[in-house]
Amino acid sequence: MAAALPMELCFAAAARAVTPAPARPRQRRAAATVRCAATAPAPMGEKTEYRDGPLERAFMGLFARKMEKYATAKKKQQPPELETKKEKAVWDWDYESFVDVSRRVMVGRTRAQQQEAVREVLLSMLPPGAPEQFKKLFPPTRWACEFNAALTVPFFHWLVGPSEVIEVEVDGVKQKSGVLIKKCRYLENSGCVGMCVNMCKIPTQDFFTNEFGLPLTMNPNFEDMSCEMIYGQVPPPLEEDPVSKQPCYPNLC
């Protein structure tokens, strides 16, 4: 939502006549930062419009620059003038370029290699020993699952778009450890089932389940591009997951 600007209040002058003071030049007010303005996704077939602020663009840049190292490894040799080109600042990236880097990471790699590349990128974003500390702070309890679900909504809005915490059932117990992504921004912009599965769903599930010790299952809905995240639920093997047989969008990918 856009940050609200201070309201200018107009006060009437006193009834007594006074000599008006010379008008002071109006100072230009700094533009308000607009952060991920979309609160509701566009209908299927239409693209949701986002207006990202510096913080969101910084997150995109941090992830993209880490992924760029894996993307450039598969690119052809560049001319010297391009090889020495200055690296883009983190705030110079936008979501389209972030998705483009993801797409280039996929090129020339098998499904397993794509997933491993994302795992290494995620690990490189964390300080040494972070997974072990996470396991101590967030053992796989109901509280830890619900807490991480609550954190997902604000912290990953820039990545997946609007979402909300929902009640789910884990091992017969109802708890608010689910997150419903209303229309995944990553899937919407990539238009690719393979990118959704191999660059997001599988590596994210694996990272939380195996690195952090907190089970996570992600169930994308390819009909409306929504996705359900369930913290506390162990994901099924890939060969038993319906996404392994999901064809790509014929008119998008």
C-alpha positions in Angstrom: 0.0 0.0 0.0 1.3 3.5 -0.7 2.5 5.4 2.3 0.1 8.2 3.1 1.3 11.8 2.8 0.6 14.2 5.7 -2.6 16.1 5.2 -2.3 19.9 4.7 -4.8 21.6 7.0 -6.1 25.0 5.9 -6.9 27.4 8.7 -9.0 30.5 8.2 -7.3 33.8 8.9 -8.3 35.8 11.9 -11.2 38.2 11.4 -9.0 41.3 12.1 -7.3 42.7 9.1 -3.6 42.2 8.9 -1.1 43.0 6.2 -0.5 39.7 4.4 3.0 38.3 4.6 4.8 37.7 1.4 4.2 34.3 0.0 7.0 31.8 0.7 8.1 29.6 -2.1 6.6 26.1 -1.7 9.2 23.4 -1.1 8.9 20.3 -3.1 7.7 17.4 -1.0 9.6 14.1 -1.4 7.7 11.5 -3.3 6.1 8.8 -1.2 7.5 5.4 -1.6 5.0 3.0 -3.1 5.5 -0.6 -2.0 3.9 -3.5 -3.8 0.6 -1.7 -4.4 -1.3 -4.8 -5.4 -3.6 -5.9 -2.5 -5.6 -8.2 -4.8 -4.4 -10.1 -7.8 -5.7 -9.6 -11.3 -8.1 -12.3 -12.7 -6.7 -15.2 -14.6 -5.6 -14.0 -18.0 -4.7 -10.6 -16.8 -1.4 -9.5 -15.3 -1.3 -8.0 -11.8 0.3 -4.6 -11.5 2.9 -4.1 -8.8 4.7 -0.9 -7.9 7.7 -1.9 -5.9 9.6 0.4 -3.6 13.3 0.4 -2.9 13.1 -2.3 -0.2 11.4 -4.7 -2.5 13.8 -4.0 -5.3 16.7 -4.5 -2.9 15.4 -8.0 -2.1 15.0 -8.8 -5.8 18.6 -7.5 -6.4 20.1 -9.6 -3.6 18.5 -12.8 -4.8 19.1 -12.0 -8.5 22.8 -11.2 -7.9 23.3 -14.5 -6.1 21.5 -16.4 -8.9 23.4 -14.5 -11.6 26.6 -16.4 -10.6 24.9 -19.6 -11.6 23.3 -18.1 -14.7 26.6 -16.7 -16.1 28.2 -20.1 -15.7 26.0 -21.3 -18.5 26.3 -18.3 -20.8 28.5 -18.1 -23.8 31.8 -16.2 -23.7 31.1 -12.5 -23.7 33.2 -9.8 -25.4 35.7 -8.2 -23.1 33.8 -4.9 -22.9 30.8 -6.8 -21.5 32.8 -9.0 -19.2 34.2 -5.9 -17.4 30.8 -4.2 -17.2 30.0 -2.9 -13.7 27.7 -5.1 -11.7 24.2 -3.7 -11.2 23.4 -2.3 -7.8 20.8 -4.2 -5.8 18.2 -1.5 -6.3 18.7 -1.5 -10.1 16.9 -4.8 -10.5 13.2 -5.2 -11.1 11.0 -8.3 -11.0 11.2 -9.0 -14.7 15.0 -9.2 -14.6 14.8 -11.3 -11.5 12.6 -13.8 -13.3 14.9 -13.7 -16.4 17.9 -14.7 -14.2 15.9 -17.6 -12.9 15.1 -18.7 -16.4 18.8 -18.5 -17.4 19.7 -20.6 -14.4 17.5 -23.4 -15.8 19.2 -23.5 -19.2 21.5 -26.5 -19.7 20.6 -28.0 -16.3 18.6 -31.1 -15.3 15.7 -30.8 -12.9 18.0 -32.0 -10.0 20.7 -29.5 -10.9 18.2 -26.6 -11.0 16.9 -27.5 -7.6 20.5 -27.8 -6.2 21.4 -24.4 -7.6 18.5 -22.8 -5.8 19.5 -24.6 -2.6 23.0 -23.2 -2.8 21.6 -19.7 -3.5 19.4 -19.9 -0.4 22.3 -21.1 1.8 24.5 -18.3 0.5 21.9 -15.8 1.7 22.3 -17.0 5.3 25.1 -16.4 7.8 27.2 -19.5 8.8 25.4 -21.8 11.2 22.0 -20.3 10.5 20.2 -23.6 9.7 21.4 -25.1 13.1 20.3 -22.0 14.9 16.9 -22.1 13.2 16.4 -25.7 14.3 17.1 -24.7 17.9 14.7 -21.7 17.8 12.0 -23.3 15.7 11.6 -27.1 16.4 8.8 -28.6 14.5 6.0 -27.6 16.9 2.6 -26.1 16.2 3.8 -22.8 17.5 6.8 -22.8 15.2 4.7 -23.7 12.2 2.1 -21.0 12.9 4.8 -18.4 13.6 6.6 -19.1 10.3 3.3 -18.9 8.4 2.6 -15.5 9.9 6.1 -14.3 8.9 5.6 -15.6 5.4 2.8 -13.2 4.5 4.7 -9.9 5.0 8.2 -11.0 4.3 7.5 -12.8 1.0 4.9 -10.4 -0.4 7.5 -9.0 -2.8 8.2 -12.5 -4.2 4.8 -14.2 -4.4 2.3 -11.4 -4.1 -0.7 -11.1 -1.7 -1.3 -14.0 0.7 -3.0 -14.7 3.9 -2.7 -17.2 6.8 -5.3 -19.9 6.7 -6.3 -22.8 8.9 -5.1 -26.2 7.7 -5.1 -29.8 9.1 -1.7 -31.4 9.9 -1.7 -35.0 11.2 -5.4 -34.6 12.3 -4.8 -31.3 14.1 -6.3 -28.0 12.9 -3.9 -25.1 13.1 -3.2 -21.8 11.5 0.0 -22.9 9.8 -1.1 -22.5 6.2 -0.5 -19.7 3.8 -2.7 -19.1 0.8 -0.9 -17.3 -2.0 -3.8 -15.8 -4.0 -2.0 -15.6 -7.3 1.7 -16.3 -7.3 3.7 -13.5 -8.7 6.5 -15.8 -9.7 4.3 -18.1 -11.7 2.3 -15.3 -13.2 5.4 -13.5 -14.5 7.3 -16.6 -15.6 4.3 -18.4 -17.1 6.2 -21.6 -16.7 5.2 -24.7 -14.7 8.8 -26.0 -14.8 10.1 -22.8 -13.1 7.4 -23.0 -10.5 8.2 -26.6 -9.6 12.0 -26.7 -10.0 13.0 -23.2 -9.0 10.5 -22.6 -6.2 8.3 -25.4 -4.9 10.7 -28.3 -4.7 13.8 -26.5 -3.5 11.8 -24.4 -0.9 10.1 -27.5 0.5 13.5 -29.3 0.6 15.2 -26.3 2.2 12.7 -25.9 5.1 12.2 -29.7 5.6 15.9 -30.8 5.4 18.0 -27.7 6.2 15.7 -26.0 8.7 14.1 -29.2 10.1 10.6 -27.6 9.7 8.4 -29.6 7.2 6.8 -27.6 4.5 4.5 -28.7 1.6 3.6 -26.4 -1.2 0.5 -27.1 -3.4 0.3 -24.9 -6.4 -2.9 -24.6 -8.3 -2.1 -24.2 -12.0 -5.7 -23.3 -12.9 -5.8 -20.0 -11.0 -2.0 -19.7 -10.1 -2.8 -19.7 -6.4 -0.6 -21.8 -4.0 -1.1 -23.3 -0.6 1.8 -23.6 1.8 1.4 -25.9 4.8 4.0 -25.6 7.5 4.3 -28.8 9.5 3.3 -31.2 6.7 6.0 -33.4 5.3 6.1 -33.1 1.4 5.5 -36.3 -0.6 8.2 -37.7 -2.8 8.4 -36.0 -6.2 7.3 -39.1 -8.1 4.1 -39.2 -6.0 3.5 -35.4 -6.2 0.9 -34.5 -8.9 3.1 -31.6 -10.1 5.5 -34.1 -11.5 3.0 -34.9 -14.2 1.7 -31.3 -14.7 2.1 -30.1 -18.3 3.3 -26.5 -18.9 1.0 -23.7 -20.1 0.8 -24.1 -23.9 0.2 -20.4 -24.5 2.6 -19.0 -21.9 5.7 -21.0 -21.4 
